[in-house]
């Protein structure tokens, strides 16, 4: 535990989180008051260990307040399709013209006179004889919609909605029409305007360099944009089991880090170089829409580089604990992202089963030839990543 400080922090945060969820909001507030009193008394008697435990346990109680407010839309057998009111921000535009649009919207959904916050919906609309408004990322929409949970296909020609829901990380599917759209706020924030401009600029550059089907592959790998990925290409990637290459994760962030290291190699001061790499990585995350898997990989990569600058030995479990602590304290909603869950579990699996994997493969292939070592390492990482995922 001494060499894994963030694992120690998690060890006390999680009991606080569980306690808060179990006892409910009124008792959580009472528990927080008791924790504050314990901290004050411990400070007076200079009991730093007690202060640490109480403070971290209190952080867990505070985080539990978010989970108590967080409500998930839980479909039941009777919940097939219902009318609701949607008020949210467009986070992804798959298609948008005067006749049809398909958007990913994140915001508040009002169903059965109840408000569900931070709900993600795949919203579509088509119009015959009427014009639909055009949408861009960052626009805000207020509309009525018929929504339903992802439905399993009953016929071979039906859309596999559960698969799409997992891929795009949405909870519900919705459909609206021009007459049901109450209001649209066009790109109300400069942040989304900057993000859209940056992504469009990078897309244009990629399209200049590559051609044909390669454009879709490189847009997916570099920017996480699958809009131009050929359907046959998607089937090939899925059939061969390498669809994860198209999902932005540690592999892609590693490439970006290598590019950044090359670009900023002129900076002799290691701290200035780390700051430049961090800025470069943040701009890249903004351009690709900050997917949870990329955020996980970026935080871990920057934590690793920071430890290297301090000339400290890094532990993968400690980095994972640091990442989970940051997410619990600052963005707990990310824990419900299937992309983050799979990404986190894959790295945790590598960290937990790494030594056993190396020992087992060494017994099967006891050779120090570089090509054998490389293949052994690649196969070992792949196998260990599958265990928890």
C-alpha positions as CSV (number, residue, x, y, z in Angstrom):
1,X,0.0,0.0,0.0
2,X,2.9,2.4,0.7
3,X,4.0,2.3,-2.9
4,X,0.4,2.5,-4.2
5,X,-0.9,5.7,-2.5
6,X,-3.9,6.1,-4.8
7,X,-5.0,2.6,-4.2
8,X,-4.9,3.4,-0.5
9,X,-7.2,6.4,-1.2
10,X,-9.6,4.3,-3.2
11,X,-9.6,1.8,-0.3
12,X,-11.3,4.4,1.9
13,X,-13.3,6.3,-0.8
14,X,-15.3,3.3,-1.9
15,X,-16.6,2.4,1.7
16,X,-17.7,6.1,2.0
17,X,-19.4,5.9,-1.4
18,X,-21.2,2.6,-0.5
19,X,-22.2,4.0,2.9
20,X,-23.8,7.1,1.3
21,X,-25.7,5.1,-1.2
22,X,-27.1,2.7,1.4
23,X,-28.1,5.2,4.1
24,X,-29.6,7.8,1.7
25,X,-29.3,11.5,1.5
26,X,-30.5,12.7,5.0
27,X,-28.2,10.3,6.8
28,X,-25.4,11.1,4.4
29,X,-25.5,14.7,5.5
30,X,-25.4,13.7,9.1
31,X,-22.5,11.4,8.4
32,X,-20.6,14.2,6.7
33,X,-21.2,16.4,9.7
34,X,-19.7,13.7,12.0
35,X,-16.7,13.3,9.6
36,X,-16.1,17.0,9.8
37,X,-16.1,16.9,13.6
38,X,-13.7,13.9,13.6
39,X,-11.3,15.8,11.3
40,X,-11.4,18.9,13.5
41,X,-10.7,17.0,16.7
42,X,-8.0,14.9,15.0
43,X,-6.3,18.1,13.8
44,X,-6.3,19.5,17.3
45,X,-4.5,16.3,18.6
46,X,-2.3,16.1,15.5
47,X,-3.5,12.6,14.5
48,X,-2.7,12.8,10.8
49,X,-3.7,9.2,10.1
50,X,-7.2,9.7,11.4
51,X,-7.5,13.0,9.4
52,X,-6.5,11.2,6.2
53,X,-8.9,8.3,6.7
54,X,-11.8,10.6,7.7
55,X,-11.2,13.1,4.8
56,X,-11.0,10.4,2.2
57,X,-14.1,8.6,3.6
58,X,-15.9,12.0,3.5
59,X,-15.0,12.3,-0.2
60,X,-16.7,9.0,-0.7
61,X,-19.8,10.3,1.0
62,X,-19.8,13.4,-1.1
63,X,-19.5,11.4,-4.3
64,X,-22.4,9.3,-3.2
65,X,-24.6,12.4,-3.4
66,X,-24.2,12.4,-7.1
67,X,-25.1,8.7,-7.4
68,X,-28.2,9.3,-5.3
69,X,-29.3,12.0,-7.8
70,X,-28.4,10.0,-10.8
71,X,-31.3,8.2,-12.3
72,X,-31.1,5.8,-15.2
73,X,-34.0,5.1,-17.6
74,X,-34.7,1.5,-16.9
75,X,-37.0,0.0,-19.6
76,X,-39.5,-2.5,-18.6
77,X,-41.6,-4.9,-20.7
78,X,-44.4,-2.4,-20.9
79,X,-42.0,0.4,-21.9
80,X,-42.0,0.0,-25.7
81,X,-42.4,3.5,-27.1
82,X,-43.6,6.6,-25.2
83,X,-43.9,10.3,-25.8
84,X,-41.5,12.6,-24.0
85,X,-39.9,16.0,-24.0
86,X,-36.2,16.3,-24.8
87,X,-34.0,19.3,-23.9
88,X,-30.3,18.7,-24.7
89,X,-27.1,19.4,-26.5
90,X,-26.2,17.8,-29.8
91,X,-22.9,16.0,-29.2
92,X,-22.6,14.2,-32.6
93,X,-24.1,14.8,-36.0
94,X,-24.3,11.7,-38.2
95,X,-26.4,13.3,-40.9
96,X,-28.3,16.6,-41.2
97,X,-30.1,18.2,-44.1
98,X,-33.5,19.6,-44.9
99,X,-35.1,16.1,-45.4
100,X,-33.4,14.0,-42.7
101,X,-31.2,14.2,-39.6
102,X,-29.7,11.7,-37.2
103,X,-28.2,13.2,-34.0
104,X,-26.7,12.1,-30.7
105,X,-28.2,14.3,-28.0
106,X,-27.3,14.4,-24.4
107,X,-29.5,16.3,-21.9
108,X,-32.7,16.1,-19.9
109,X,-35.5,13.7,-20.8
110,X,-39.0,14.2,-19.4
111,X,-41.0,10.9,-19.3
112,X,-44.1,10.1,-17.3
113,X,-43.9,13.6,-15.5
114,X,-40.4,12.6,-14.3
115,X,-37.1,14.2,-15.2
116,X,-34.1,12.0,-16.2
117,X,-30.8,14.0,-16.3
118,X,-27.8,13.2,-18.4
119,X,-29.7,11.0,-20.7
120,X,-28.2,10.1,-24.1
121,X,-30.5,9.7,-27.1
122,X,-30.0,8.8,-30.7
123,X,-32.6,11.2,-32.3
124,X,-33.7,11.0,-35.9
125,X,-36.3,12.8,-38.0
126,X,-37.5,12.8,-41.6
127,X,-39.7,15.3,-43.5
128,X,-41.8,15.1,-46.6
129,X,-43.0,18.5,-47.9
130,X,-41.4,20.3,-44.9
131,X,-37.9,21.4,-44.2
132,X,-36.0,20.3,-41.2
133,X,-33.5,22.7,-39.4
134,X,-29.8,21.8,-40.0
135,X,-27.9,20.9,-36.8
136,X,-24.2,21.1,-35.9
137,X,-22.4,19.9,-32.8
138,X,-23.1,22.2,-29.9
139,X,-26.6,23.1,-31.0
140,X,-29.3,22.9,-28.3
141,X,-32.6,21.3,-29.2
142,X,-36.0,21.4,-27.4
143,X,-38.6,19.0,-28.9
144,X,-41.2,16.4,-28.4
145,X,-40.1,12.9,-29.4
146,X,-41.3,9.3,-29.4
147,X,-38.6,7.3,-27.5
148,X,-37.9,3.7,-26.9
149,X,-35.1,1.5,-25.5
150,X,-32.8,-0.4,-27.9
151,X,-34.8,-3.2,-29.5
152,X,-33.3,-6.5,-30.6
153,X,-33.8,-7.3,-34.3
154,X,-36.6,-9.8,-35.0
155,X,-35.8,-10.1,-38.8
156,X,-32.5,-10.2,-40.6
157,X,-33.3,-6.9,-42.2
158,X,-34.0,-5.1,-38.9
159,X,-31.5,-2.7,-37.4
160,X,-29.5,-4.1,-34.5
161,X,-30.3,-1.3,-32.1
162,X,-28.5,-2.8,-29.0
163,X,-25.3,-2.9,-31.0
164,X,-25.7,0.7,-32.1
165,X,-26.5,1.7,-28.6
166,X,-23.3,0.2,-27.3
167,X,-21.2,1.6,-30.1
168,X,-22.5,5.2,-29.8
169,X,-23.1,5.0,-26.0
170,X,-26.8,5.9,-26.0
171,X,-29.6,4.8,-23.7
172,X,-32.6,5.5,-25.9
173,X,-33.7,5.9,-29.5
174,X,-36.0,8.8,-30.4
175,X,-37.9,10.1,-33.4
176,X,-39.3,13.5,-33.9
177,X,-40.7,15.7,-36.8
178,X,-40.5,19.3,-37.9
179,X,-43.7,20.2,-36.1
180,X,-42.5,18.6,-32.8
181,X,-39.3,20.7,-32.7
182,X,-40.1,23.6,-30.4
183,X,-36.8,25.5,-30.6
184,X,-33.2,25.2,-31.8
185,X,-30.4,27.3,-30.3
186,X,-27.6,27.4,-33.0
187,X,-24.2,26.8,-31.5
188,X,-24.7,28.9,-28.4
189,X,-21.2,28.5,-27.0
190,X,-17.8,29.4,-28.5
191,X,-16.4,26.1,-27.2
192,X,-18.5,23.9,-29.5
193,X,-17.8,26.3,-32.3
194,X,-14.1,25.9,-31.8
195,X,-14.4,22.2,-31.5
196,X,-16.5,21.9,-34.7
197,X,-14.1,24.1,-36.6
198,X,-11.0,22.2,-35.4
199,X,-12.6,18.8,-36.2
200,X,-13.7,20.0,-39.7
201,X,-10.2,21.3,-40.4
202,X,-8.6,18.0,-39.4
203,X,-11.2,16.0,-41.4
204,X,-10.4,18.1,-44.5
205,X,-6.7,17.5,-44.1
206,X,-7.2,13.7,-43.7
207,X,-9.4,13.7,-46.8
208,X,-6.7,15.6,-48.8
209,X,-4.0,13.0,-47.9
210,X,-6.0,9.8,-48.3
211,X,-8.6,8.6,-50.9
212,X,-11.2,5.9,-51.5
213,X,-12.0,3.6,-48.6
214,X,-8.8,4.6,-46.8
215,X,-10.4,7.9,-45.9
216,X,-13.1,6.3,-43.7
217,X,-10.5,4.1,-41.9
218,X,-8.1,6.9,-41.1
219,X,-11.0,9.2,-40.0
220,X,-12.1,6.5,-37.6
221,X,-8.6,5.8,-36.3
222,X,-7.4,9.3,-36.0
223,X,-10.5,11.3,-35.2
224,X,-13.1,8.7,-34.1
225,X,-15.3,9.7,-37.0
226,X,-17.1,6.6,-38.5
227,X,-19.4,8.6,-40.8
228,X,-17.4,7.7,-43.9
229,X,-16.5,4.2,-43.0
230,X,-17.7,1.8,-45.7
231,X,-20.2,-0.8,-44.4
232,X,-18.2,-3.7,-45.9
233,X,-15.1,-2.4,-44.1
234,X,-17.0,-2.4,-40.8
235,X,-18.1,-6.0,-41.4
236,X,-14.5,-7.1,-42.2
237,X,-13.2,-5.4,-39.0
238,X,-16.0,-7.0,-36.9
239,X,-15.6,-10.5,-38.5
240,X,-11.8,-10.5,-37.9
241,X,-12.2,-9.3,-34.3
242,X,-10.2,-6.1,-34.7
243,X,-13.0,-3.5,-34.4
244,X,-11.2,-2.1,-31.3
245,X,-8.6,-0.6,-33.7
246,X,-11.3,1.8,-34.8
247,X,-12.1,2.8,-31.2
248,X,-10.0,5.6,-29.8
249,X,-8.1,4.2,-26.9
250,X,-4.6,3.7,-25.4
251,X,-3.0,2.6,-28.7
252,X,-4.1,5.8,-30.5
253,X,-3.2,8.1,-27.6
254,X,0.2,6.4,-27.6
255,X,0.7,7.3,-31.2
256,X,-0.3,10.9,-30.5
257,X,2.1,11.0,-27.5
258,X,5.0,9.8,-29.8
259,X,4.1,12.5,-32.3
260,X,4.0,15.1,-29.6
261,X,7.4,14.0,-28.2
262,X,8.9,14.4,-31.7
263,X,7.3,17.8,-32.2
264,X,8.5,19.2,-28.9
265,X,11.9,17.5,-28.7
266,X,13.4,21.0,-29.1
267,X,12.3,21.9,-25.6
268,X,15.3,21.0,-23.4
269,X,13.5,21.6,-20.1
270,X,11.5,18.5,-19.3
271,X,8.7,20.4,-17.5
272,X,8.2,22.8,-20.4
273,X,8.1,19.8,-22.7
274,X,5.5,18.1,-20.5
275,X,3.3,21.2,-20.5
276,X,3.5,21.4,-24.3
277,X,2.6,17.8,-24.7
278,X,-0.3,18.3,-22.3
279,X,-1.7,21.2,-24.3
280,X,-1.3,19.3,-27.5
281,X,-3.2,16.3,-26.0
282,X,-6.0,18.5,-24.7
283,X,-6.5,20.1,-28.1
284,X,-6.6,16.7,-29.7
285,X,-9.2,15.5,-27.1
286,X,-11.3,18.5,-27.9
287,X,-11.1,17.8,-31.6
288,X,-12.2,14.2,-31.3
289,X,-15.1,15.0,-28.8
290,X,-13.4,13.7,-25.7
291,X,-14.5,10.0,-25.7
292,X,-14.1,8.3,-22.3
293,X,-11.6,5.7,-23.5
294,X,-9.3,8.5,-24.9
295,X,-9.6,10.5,-21.6
296,X,-8.7,7.4,-19.6
297,X,-5.6,6.8,-21.8
298,X,-4.6,10.5,-21.8
299,X,-4.8,10.8,-18.0
300,X,-2.7,7.7,-17.6
301,X,-0.2,8.7,-20.2
302,X,0.3,12.2,-18.6
303,X,0.5,10.7,-15.1
304,X,3.2,8.3,-16.4
305,X,5.2,11.2,-18.0
306,X,4.9,13.2,-14.8
307,X,6.2,10.3,-12.8
308,X,9.1,9.9,-15.3
309,X,10.0,13.6,-14.9
310,X,10.1,13.1,-11.1
311,X,12.3,10.0,-11.7
312,X,9.8,7.9,-9.8
313,X,9.0,4.2,-10.5
314,X,5.5,3.9,-12.0
315,X,3.1,1.2,-11.1
316,X,0.2,0.5,-13.5
317,X,-2.2,-0.3,-10.6
318,X,-1.3,3.0,-9.0
319,X,-2.0,4.9,-12.3
320,X,-5.4,3.1,-12.6
321,X,-6.3,4.0,-9.0
322,X,-5.3,7.6,-9.7
323,X,-7.5,7.7,-12.8
324,X,-10.5,6.2,-10.9
325,X,-10.0,8.6,-8.0
326,X,-10.1,11.6,-10.4
327,X,-13.2,10.3,-12.2
328,X,-15.0,9.7,-8.9
329,X,-14.3,13.2,-7.7
330,X,-14.7,15.2,-10.9
331,X,-16.8,13.3,-13.5
332,X,-18.6,10.2,-11.9
333,X,-21.0,10.0,-14.8
334,X,-18.1,8.6,-16.9
335,X,-18.4,5.4,-14.9
336,X,-21.6,4.5,-16.7
337,X,-19.9,4.7,-20.1
338,X,-19.5,1.2,-21.6
339,X,-16.5,2.5,-23.5
340,X,-14.8,3.6,-20.3
341,X,-15.7,0.4,-18.5
342,X,-14.2,-1.9,-21.2
343,X,-11.1,0.3,-21.6
344,X,-10.5,0.4,-17.8
345,X,-11.1,-3.3,-17.3
346,X,-8.7,-4.2,-20.2
347,X,-5.9,-2.2,-18.6
348,X,-6.7,-3.5,-15.1
349,X,-6.6,-7.1,-16.5
350,X,-3.2,-6.5,-18.0
351,X,-1.9,-5.1,-14.7
352,X,-3.4,-7.9,-12.6
353,X,-2.4,-10.9,-14.8
354,X,0.8,-9.6,-16.4
355,X,3.3,-11.6,-14.3
356,X,1.3,-14.9,-14.6
357,X,1.0,-14.3,-18.3
358,X,4.7,-13.8,-18.8
359,X,5.6,-16.8,-16.8
360,X,3.2,-19.1,-18.6
361,X,4.3,-17.9,-22.1
362,X,8.0,-18.2,-21.2
363,X,7.4,-21.9,-20.3
364,X,5.8,-22.4,-23.7
365,X,8.3,-20.4,-25.7
366,X,11.6,-20.2,-23.8
367,X,13.6,-18.0,-26.2
368,X,15.3,-14.6,-26.1
369,X,15.3,-14.1,-29.8
370,X,13.8,-10.6,-30.4
371,X,11.0,-11.8,-32.8
372,X,9.9,-14.5,-30.3
373,X,10.0,-11.9,-27.5
374,X,7.9,-9.5,-29.5
375,X,5.3,-12.1,-30.5
376,X,5.2,-13.4,-27.0
377,X,4.6,-9.9,-25.6
378,X,1.8,-9.1,-28.2
379,X,0.0,-12.4,-27.6
380,X,0.3,-12.1,-23.9
381,X,-1.1,-8.6,-23.7
382,X,-4.0,-9.6,-26.0
383,X,-4.9,-12.7,-23.9
384,X,-4.6,-10.9,-20.5
385,X,-6.8,-8.0,-21.8
386,X,-9.6,-10.4,-22.6
387,X,-9.9,-11.9,-19.1
388,X,-11.9,-9.1,-17.4
389,X,-13.5,-7.6,-20.5
